[in-house]
Amino acid sequence: MSYAIEELKIIVTLAFLTYTSILDIKYREVDLKVWFIFGVTASILTFLEIMVYGFTIINLIRLAVSVVLALSIGGLAYYLDLFGGADLFALIVLAIMHPWNPIKPLFKLKIELPFILTILINSLITSLIVPLMNIIRNLMNYKVISKLSIPMKYKIAYTFLGFPTTIDKYLKMKFSYPLTIYEVSSNGGIKVKYRLTFSIEEEHYEHQEKLEKLVKKGLLKYDDIVWVTQGIPLLVFITLGYIISIIFGDFILCFLFTYVLKVPAC
């Protein structure tokens, strides 16, 4: 009976994460009703699982620890503008759905971590695909980038965070945000501000409208360069992290402890 519940939980979780990832890619937001349905479903299935395993204090503590970790880490990331509301809800629901590993993965630490931490670590690793792609893209255009007038410290940081493009191309992009902000100076000219992050509350089209106005005023040209960064659909990486966690478990930590720190932790 317990194995059937675990398998059902995995199927339900994959279905919800796939659906919400599609919404995240298309709209960068997910209706609260979806998370409510997912949360209620997770609560019912975990309650049934606990009843089957045995209604013990240990199982309740593991559930509480899982939820508290999701709230703490996800809440901090949300406060720092690293997470959106959908990402936070995803972590909370996953913490309720899987207070412990649903099945035995290929790699597992001797000291079992709350499964939500395994998902977070693997999600973080998969999200590194984006800066890696930025680095490759920028290295391929190194000669062009080296000639751009921008402070070296920002040029180095931007190699990881984004890529340069013309204003004309940027105006056609969705969910991309400028790292170089053009504004009208006090003397009527143009000035540039540099930044390393953007707020999840920003709307990409508002930046595009401002640039469009500056071009029409003759202060900028469509072939001028703006550095942009992508608004990453984190739910996609949380979904990938979940799939990796189900199959491979703590393989990153096992590799780190076993081959780097030389500690037999797995």
Secondary structure, DSSP 8 states (H G I E B T S, - for coil): -HHHHHHHHHHHHHHHHHHHHHHHHHHS---HHHHHHHHHHHHHHHHHHHHHH---HHHHHHHHHHHHHHHHHHHHHHHTTSS-HHHHHHHHHHHHH-SS-SS--SB--SS---HHHHHHHHHHHHHTHHHHHHHHHHHHTHHHHHTS-S-HHHHHHHHHH-EEEEHHHHTT-SSEEESEEEEE-TTSSEEEEE-S---TT--HHHHHHHHHHHHHTTSS-TTSEEEEEE---HHHHHHHHHHHHHHHBSHHHHHIIIIIS-----
